[in-house]
């Protein structure tokens, strides 16, 4: 359902990577490895359609993502390295605002369930600026449970998470894959999934 063909990325005059190709089918997860500066985040941004490659194409259901437009965006959930949360809003308010922004308004009960899954429901009334970095990351990841998307693209999702939250995230990814979803992620830390995980190394 998602495939990349001969992707090349430049940063200024420096080539970050070239010749990147892969195909990802329902139920599969791809983990992108590489040292800092190797282009992992740049590759994810290209896969999301947020950046354009120097050459090569990304296709969804055999169609270039530039041509699929809203269809591709409706299938995609992206969690970047930054949490993209409004600091003055509470956790609940952030989740509800995010769901509305994605065109799938959610009920407060659903938002509370998403927070409870990551063990932070007791913090629902606090403004996000009062939370630790790990708690903010949990709020950001809780958005994955609010609106169904076939493709998850996650940039360093384990950053700032403790062992319990990391296990919760792994279980959520496994459930997503078991239901025919796809996932692409980067991580400097090991993530243990029940589902087979493919690997792509950027040098």
C-alpha positions, 0 to 999 in steps of 0.5 A: 500500500505504501511504496517508495522508489529511488528516493534521494534527499539533499540538504543544501549541497549535501546528499543525505541519502539516495536510492532508497526504495521499499514497499510496505504492505498491510500489517507491516512495520518498517523501522528506519535506522541511522546516525544523527544527521543521516536523514531519518526525519527528512525521509519521514517528512518526504513519506508524509508529503511535507517535503519533496525528494530531490528525485524518486516517488512515494506512492499510496495504493499505487498512486503518487501521493501528490496525486492522491491529495486528501485521500492520502492525508485521510489515511495518515497519522504523523507524530513528529519528534516535536509533540505539537501540543498547545501549552496553555490547553489541557491534555483533554483539550489538546486531544479534542482540538487535534481530532477536530483539526483532522476532521474527526471530532471526538467525544470527551469520553474517547479522549479520556480513554486515550489518556487512560491508555497511557496512564495519564488520565489523572493529569487531564485538567492540567495545562500541558505546560505543567507536564514533564517531557515524558507526560507530554510525549504520552499526550502526543501519542494518545492522539493515535487512539482518537481517529483511525488511520491506516498508516502511522508515521512516528518520529522517535516515538519512544523519546522521553518515555519510561518503560511502562509507556514504551510497552503501552506504545508497543502494544498499540502498534501491534494492535494497529498492525494486527488490524491491517495497519501499516507503520514507519518509525524511527527510534534510537531505542529498541522497541519490541513488537510481536509483529515482524519488523523490517529494517531500513538503514541510512548511512 
